[in-house]
Amino acid sequence: MIITIDGPAGAGKSSIARRVANELGFEFLDTGAMYRAVTWGVMQRGIAWDDVESLVEFADAARLIWQDDRIYLDDQDISEEIRTPQVTSHIRYLADPPKIRERITAQQRRIATGRDIVTEGRDQGTEVFPDAHCKIFLTASPEERARRRQRQLAEKGQVITVEEILASQNQRDLEDRMRPVGRLRAASDAIVVQTDGMSPDEVRGEVLRLVRECVQASAANSAPSDVTT
């Protein structure tokens, strides 16, 4: 069973998706880690960022494994290496070109086959898993998301103003909405959860309630009918 949680930057998708997966006994698929892994691999091999053909070839040939919340590239565990600022600043070269997104989407589908998974991102319910059993679109106002991000950074000892975070976030939102493939939008059959004014526990509880309703409905629809003719 596939459950997708999409939404804009700063909506809390990753933390909520992880907690929902844990509550349900599902696996959590970190799609961002997959893009980071390919980005890291490109950096290690010295492929030019403007050589789209070579980037596509690498993304197609890369063997990604997601297991026990760890990401492997060609059998090498790079779960820590992909979290550097250098990788973060270059992800866009892999996330924007449609042909590369197609390759990584294929990898995501391969990894999810036959597994009960909660996955999060921006296009999981629209492009990657359009037939997912349950789709959630988690969102909040730009100001609310910026304030949350500021609190998260403050807990790590990083002091950044809300205005700085908001400016960066708005630019990212614009880029996500303008992508020719994988753009940010709610699927037509997604349940939109507006989280302004809600605590993380309240968001988790609401998403979990909605997901459980989806799971129960899916189970009921797939149950054999007792009606005979």
N, C-alpha and C positions, 0 to 999 in steps of 0.2 A: 504494500500500500504506500502511495506517495502523498505526502502532505506538503504543500508549498506555502511559504510565508514571504511575501514580497513587500517592498516599500522603499521610500527614499532614504538617503543617508541620514543617520542619527535617529532613526525610528525605533531602534532597539531590537532589530530583527534577529541578530545572531544570538543574543542572550536569551530572548524569548524562545527561539527555535530550539536551542539546546535544552532549556528547561522543559519544554513541551515534549521533546523526544525522550528525555529522561523519565518523565511522568508516565508516558505511554509504553515505555520499554522499546522504543524505536531507536534507530541509529540517526545521528545528525550528520548531514552532508554539508560541509563547509565549501561552497562553490568558490568563494573568494580565495581560499587556499589553493584551489586548482589553478586559477589564473596567476596567482603568485608563484606557484611552482613552475609553470611554463616560463614566466618572466625571469625567474632565477636561472633556469636552464639556458635561456637565450643569453643572459649576461655571462654565464660561465663559458659559453662557446664563442662569445665575441661576435655574434650575428648583428649586423647593422640594423638599427631600428627602422630605417626607411626601406629596407630590403623585404618588402611584404611577402614576396614569393618564398623566400627562405624561412621567414617566420611561419608561414602557413605550413610549409613542409615539416618544420620542427614540431609545431603543435599537433600535426597529424601523426607523426612518428613517435612522439613522447609517450612513454608507458606510465600512466598515472595510476596509483593505487591509494585508496582511502580506507584505512583500517584502524580501528580503535582510536579514532580521533587524531590520527597521524597521517601525513601526506608523504608519499614516496614517489620519486621520479626515477625511473629505470632502476628500481630496487634500492635506491638510496633514500634514507629518511632525512628529509630536509625541512621538517616541521619548524625548527627554530630559525634556520637560515632565511626563510621566506619573509620574516617579520621585520626586516631592516628597512630604514627609510629609503635606501637606494632602490629596493624592490618596489616599495610603495609608489615612488615617484615615476616609475616606468611602466606600471601596469596598463596605463591607457593605450600603450602601443599594441597590446594584445587584446584589450577589451573593446576597442573601437572598430577595427577592420572586420566587416561581415564574414569574410572567408575564414578568419581565425576563430571568430565566435562560433561558426558552424562546427569547426573541429573540436573545440572544447565542449560545446553542447553535446556532441556525439559521445565524448568521453564521460560526461555527466550521466547520460542515459545508460551507457554501458555499466558504469559503477552501480547505478540504482537498480538494475535489473534483478528481480527476484528478492529484493530486500525491502523491509519496512523502514521507510526513511522520512525524516522531516528535513526539508531543504529550504534554504533562504537565499534571496538575492533581489534582483530587479525584474527579471524576466522568466522566473521559474514557472509561474502559472500560465504565462502567455506563450512563450517560445519553447522552453526546454521540456516541460511536462504539461502540455495542454489538456491531457486526459487525467490529470491528478484527481484523486478521490476527494480532496478537500483543499480549497484555496483561500488563503487569508491575505488581505492587503492591509498592512499595518502602517499607519501614518500619524502625523501630528503637524501642527503649524510649524513653519520654519523657526520662529522664535522659541517655541517650546523645545524643539530638537537641539537648537544651539545651546540653550540653557542646560539641557541634560548632558550634552557633550562637554560643556565647561566643567560641570561637577565631576564627570568621570576623569577628566584630565587633572583637576585639582587634587583628586584622591591619589594620583600618581606623582604629585608634586610639580605639575606643569601649570604655570599661570598664563592664561590666554584670555583676552577679553571676549565677551559675547559677540561684540561687533566683528572682531577678526574671524571668529568661528562662523558667524552668519554669512559673511562675505564669501568665504571659501565654500561653505555649504551651498549657497545659492548658485555659485558657478558650477559646482558638481551636479546639482539638480538640473540645471539647464543642459549640461552636456549629456546627462542620462536621458532626458526627455527628447533630445534631438538625434540620438543615435538612429541610423537607418535600420539596424537590426538590434533587437534586444533593448529597445528603449523602455524607459520607466513608464508603466501604466498598469492599472488594475485590470485583470482579466474580466470579461463580461460576466462570468459566473463566480467571481471572487466575492467573499464577504469582507467589506471594508470596515476596519476598526479604527475609529478616530480616538486617539489616546490622550488628548490634551486634558490636563488636570488629574490624570490617573497615576497612581504609584506603580512601580515595577511589579509589585505583587498583584495589584488590581488588573494590570494588563495581562499578566500571566494567567490569572484566574479566568478572565473573559475569553482569551484565546483558547485556553484549554477546554472551557465549556463548549465553545463553538466547534472545536475539533472533535470532541467526543460525540457531539450530536452528528457530525458528518460521518464518523466511523460507525456509529450505530445505524444510521440511515443506509450506509453502504452495505453493512452486514445484512440488514433486513431485505434490501433489494436483491442481494445475491443468494438469499436463502431459497431452497427449492419450494415450490408451491405445493400445498396439500390438495389443491383442486384437481379432480380427475374428470375426464370426459368419457 
